[in-house]
Amino acid sequence: MEKTDTRRVEKTIAAMLDLGNDVVLTPEEAGLMFGVSKWAMYKRAKNGQAPSHKLGTKVYFFKSELMVHLKEL
């Protein structure tokens, strides 16, 4: 997915969920925060090891929730 497509999806999700200034991350972007692959983030989302949200078949992460989660580790 191109960067512009990712940002368009992020804005759409933020508008739908009224997130204000929160940033919506793809599994790949979230993986960079944890230093793991996007596949590891999919697995963590599935196992409940990282806060995540699904929209259809897509998995997304909110940066603010991941920051809280990182502080709790």
Secondary structure, 3 states (H helix, E strand, C coil): CCHHHHHHHHHHHHHHHCCCCCCEECHHHHHHHHCCCHHHHHHHHHHCCCCCEEECCEEEEEHHHHHHHHHHC
